[in-house]
Amino acid sequence: MSKHDEMKRIRDELIALSSSPLYRYRTENRYFPVVGEGSHDAHIMFVGEAPGENEAKTARPFCGRSGKMLDELLASIGLDRASVYITNLVKDRPPENRDPSPEEIALYAPFLDRQIEIMQPRIIAVLGRHSMKYVFEHYGVASALAPISKIHGTVYTGQARYGPVTIVALYHPAVALYNGSMRPVLINDFQVLKKYV
C-alpha cells in the first residue's frame, strides 16, 4: 500500500471515529478531523497540539494566523509547506480551543504514531507542550523534558522503530502573535532545522 493510501486510511478512520469524546462536537459544528498536510516523503514533520476553529472548518492544519506565522518561519529557512509535513497530536478540535485532555491524547496519539511510521521522518519538530511531552516520552527522551522556555531550539536524538530520529522542541507559532518580541526568538530557533533542509 502506498503512503498516500495509508494516510487516506487514517483519514477515513478518523472521520468515522464516533468513540471520540470530540466526535459529537465535531459533527454538531460541521467540523472535520485534521489529519495533516504536506509531502508524505518529507524529512521534517511538524507536530502541533490540536486544530483550532479555522483548521476544523477547512481540515487543514495551521491555516489561520498561527499558520501564517509558521509559513513565515519555514520561509526563513528556505522551506515551504509542500516540502514538509504538518499535523497535530489530537486530530479533532477541542471545544473553545481548550487543551486536549489526557483521554483525548491517548485516543488520538496512535494515529500520529502510524503517520510517523508511514513517513519515517528524520526530524520531528514539536510545536507546543502537549505534543512535546508525548513525542519526548514516546521516542525515548523523556529525561530531557523541561518547560519549553528552557529547551526551545534544542535538538535531541530519539529512537523510533525505524531508527534514530532528531527531535526539536519549538515554541508554538501563536506565541509570536500574542507577544511580538518573541518573533525573533522563534526565527532563531528555526535556524537549527536549516542543516536538515
Buried (B, 14 or more C-beta within 10 A) or exposed (E): EEBEEBBEEBBEBBBEBEEBEBBEBBEEEEBBBBBBBBBBEBBBBBBBBBBBEBBBBBBBBBBBBBBEBBBBBBEBBEBEBEBBBBBBBBBBBBEEEEBBEEEBBEBBBEBBBBBBEBBBBBBBBBBBBBBBBBBBEBBBBEEBBEEBEEBBBBBBEBEBEEEEBBBBBBBBBBBBBEEEEBBEBBBEBBEBBEEBE
